[in-house]
Amino acid sequence: MSLRDQLYQLLPDLLPADPVDAVKGTELIRLTRMKLQGDYSDASLRYHYSIMSCDPASPIAKVEKGQGYYRRSAQVPPLAGARELLSLTQGRLDGLGENSDAVDTAILRIRKFRAVMARYFEQNARFPFTFRFAFQEDSPLENFWKFPEAALVDWQTGPGVDDDLKLNPSELRRKQQLGLAAYQLTGVRLRIIPSHASYREDFFQTVSACAWANSGELIYAAPIEDEALADSLRHLSQEFGIGVTTFGLTPEALDDLPRPANILNAHPTETEALLTRLDVQRISTPRPRNQIDWQALNAIRGSGEDFDLLFNWIDRCLENQRAAPFSEA
C-alpha cells in the first residue's frame, strides 16, 4: 500500500476534530510512525501532510492562522461521469463493469495525469490547452478520432527583454513580414498504460486527432518496459512522424499523487517536488510540419467550442505580445 493510501487510513484516528487542539507536524510524524508500514523520511511525511491538507477530499486540514493539523469534518463527493474515461480508454470500459469505485479511480487517474502533463509542459516553457467540449457527455464517440486531449503552443519568437513571457516584438514583425507563423501547435493524445493490445489504436488515433496541427504527440503515463513494444512504436513514428513519450507514472504512482486541483495550484517548491517523481523518456521524436493544415482544421472546427477558445487565446497573446498561460490570457 502506498504512503498516501496509508495516511488516508491512519490520519482520521490520529488527528483531533477541533482545530483548537491541532497537533503539530513533529508530533504527527511521531504518531504516524507508530502505525505506519514502511520506512519513510520525515521530509516525505511533511510533504504529504502539506499536499493532502490542500485537498478538500483528504482527512487532514491545516490550521489557517497558526501551526498544526486537525481532522477535516467534511469530504467532497466522489467523481461522477465517464466521458473523460472513455476518451482515454479507446471508448471501452473493459474490466470496470458496473464498479463505480473502479470507474471513479480510473477517472481520477486520468485527471491527475492531465494535470501533471500541464504542469510539466508549463515548466518547460510550452503552453498547454486542454480540450473540454469535445468530450462532454453528449459528444459523439467519433470525437475520439477528431480531437486530441490537449494542444501545446510553442512560441517561435523568443522572449522579450527582462520578461520570459514577453514575446519579442521585432521577431513578431519579422515573421509577419515573411508570412511565417509566430507559434507552432502540437496535438497531444494522452493514454495511461501502453500495451501490445492497444498501441496501434492509440497511435492512429493520435495521427487522426492531430492531423491539423504542426505535429502530434502520444504521451503515456506508465513507462514502456517492453522493448518490442517500444520498437513497434518507433517504427510507426518513423513512418508517420508522431512523437511518443512516457512519464514513468504507473497507475499506483498516479494514485499516490495529490488531487488534480492541488497539482495545478501547487506552489513552485511543491511543483518541483512533484516533477521529480517523473521519469520522462522520449521513445521517438515528432516530425513537425511547417504549416498548420487549415483545411483539416476547418473540417472539424465547427464541431465544438474548443478551437474558438484556443485561437482566441492565441490572438490575445499576440495582441498583448505576451505568452500568457491559458487561464491567465
Buried (B, 14 or more C-beta within 10 A) or exposed (E): EBBBEBBBEBBBEBBEEEBEEBBEBEEBBEBBEEEBEEEBEEEEBBBBBBBBBBBEBBBBBBBEEEEBBBBBEEEEEEBEEBBBBBBBBBBEBEEBEEEEEEBBBBBBBBBBBBBBBBBBBBEEEBBBBBBBBBBEEEBEEEBBBBBBBBBBBBBBBEBBEEEEBBBBEEBBEEBEEEEEBBBBBBBBBBBBBBEEEBBEBBBBBBBBBBBBBBBBBBBBBBBBEEEEBBEBBEEBBEEBBBBBBBBBBBBEBBBBBBBBBBBBEBEEEBBEBBBEEBEBBEBBBBBBBEEBBEEBBEEBBEBBBBBEBBBEBBEEBBEEBBBEBBEEB
